[in-house]
Amino acid sequence: MLTEGPIRTRREGSILEVTLDRPKANAIDLATSRIMGLTFRAFRDDDSLRICILRAEGEKFFCPGWDLKAAADGDAVDGDYGVGGFGGLQELPNLNKPVIAAVNGICCGGGLELALSCDLILASQTATFALPEIRSGTVADAASIKLPKRIPYHVAMDLLLTGRWFDAEEALRWGLLKEICAPEDLLAKAWDLARLLESGPPLVYAAIKEVVREAEALRFQDALNRITKRQLATVDRLYSSEDQLEGARAFAEKRDPVWKGR
């Protein structure tokens, strides 16, 4: 458990809370990105952990993305971001566990790309979003790939081409958010959601995430064939697991299943 530095963690049961705390704005430099990658890799590889919450310290900023001051001091834009790419999440392979983002305040540029790398996003009523890279003569690379797949094409292009700000209500309207919360309720709501997911079947979560990830590059029938023929590792493990039998037995016996993750 990390208790100091730009990344802090705390654990409750099988839930890991990861806090970005890098005053003044929670911007991410190369060193912080590498720590985040190690943190999320450890979460991925720890079988006793099932759910992650990503949050940021403070009320004003979730994350504005790349630390331009660090860049001015020598951090290269194409430098070593660490094992998971920028922010430790968006390029981390085989992360088959749910990650929840709890977004407060300003979430823009690479910070929004970081949130988009999570599976579910909750936001404070005061959260604001933007992809302002266009104004500094660069491209929001990950967002240019992800955003048109998440929301209507013309809306995504509007946000990418103008760099305009939009609020939590608009983000909810386009389906980027699961829920908008009062600022004082945001973290509690994220934990409530994490506990709900914690009670679910981890092997099924893993299969869902791998199927969704692999299907992006496949035709429907090809993706379906890989599932039905058990050609995906998580699906093969699920169909051979105690949990798969437990689910069927619990349904037949009209009781809640007890998931063991094996």
Buried (B, 14 or more C-beta within 10 A) or exposed (E): EBEEEBBBBEEEEBBBBBBBBBEEBBBBBBBBBBBBBBBBBEBBEEEEBBBBBBBBBBEEBBBBBBBBEBBEEEBEEEBEBBBBBBBBBBBBEBBBBBBBBBBBBBBBBBBBBBBBBBBBBBBBBBBBBBBBBBEEEEEBEBBBEBBBEEBEEEBBEBBBEEBBBBBBEBBBEBEBBBBBBEBEBBBEBBBEBBBEBBEBBBBBBBBBBBBEBBBEEEEEEEBEEBBEEEEBEBBBBBEEBEBBEBBEEBEEEEEEBEBEBE
